[in-house]
Amino acid sequence: MKEQFLRIYRPLRDFLFSIVNREFLIFLFFLALSTVFWLLTTLNDTSEQEYKIPITLTNVPRDVVITSDMDDTLRVTIRDKGFTLAAYLSGRPLKPVVLDFQNYCKQDNGRGHVALADLQRAILPNLYGSSKIVSIKPERIDFYYNHGQWEKVPVRLVGDITPAKSYYLTRTRFSPSNVVVYADKNILDTLKSVYTEPVTVTNFSDTVVKTVKLQRIKGAKIVPAQVRITLCTDVLTEESVEVPIHAENMPEGKTLRTFPPRVKVRFVTGASVYRQIKPGQFRVEADFNDLSTNNPEKCTLHLRKVPANVRDARLELSEVDYLIEQ
């Protein structure tokens, strides 16, 4: 075993300490030495470094709800020697800034404000004496709150929803369909609905489910802050039904008879809902007041009512023959 080790060790030693490799090792030594000197010089110079410091809001009463998205991190730029700046990353990390709710909400007007000077006073005790604060971002912190006032409001979709050709959007479902908004009474009194961030879904032929965020409202907190939307589609089909013609504005003692008494209404709807559509959901009218002003030989028809789940509804005949009976 010893002989094997010597057979490996001796050639390796001779190689490392050959003239060429000896010069290479000397080069590496001086390179490392110069790097150390450069690093010491750099760390001894004064420079600036940005640090992220968490913010914590404490002593919030139980009946108070923070209704705005308050900044949770400060970006603080500090000037000092490199050695000191390095210590903030390792040996002495910067502590979170703790803000007392009671100190910044004394007026109880639904709004709190933390000035730049307050932020500096909260940070300075955590710094070495030689360190200087160059900048703090954000320079001030504003937050809104209330004492539990809330309203439940519906969610509305904003965006471009375009199904594929020969398909249409049958319905849009939200989960949840209503959200709770915590805000000042003035905001709640004018708030009728909450809108999603713009959504774009195009050229789809099957059900689409997406989770979308809700648009923020300044001074308000929305719970939950996002909802799941379900977009349901159906295949378009063209159909028709026969609908009776109803007379309107007829003088007393007179009866209007049309020929034919029923007329076809053509429309486009989803294949899955066609069987649910009944003639009674449509209304076709012939107005007696039109008879004297229009063609006396024809009666003009009007499509007054159509169900909500059809589109492009139209009459097969717009005029029919008629007879007025006493």
Disulfide bonds with the S-S distance in Angstrom:
none
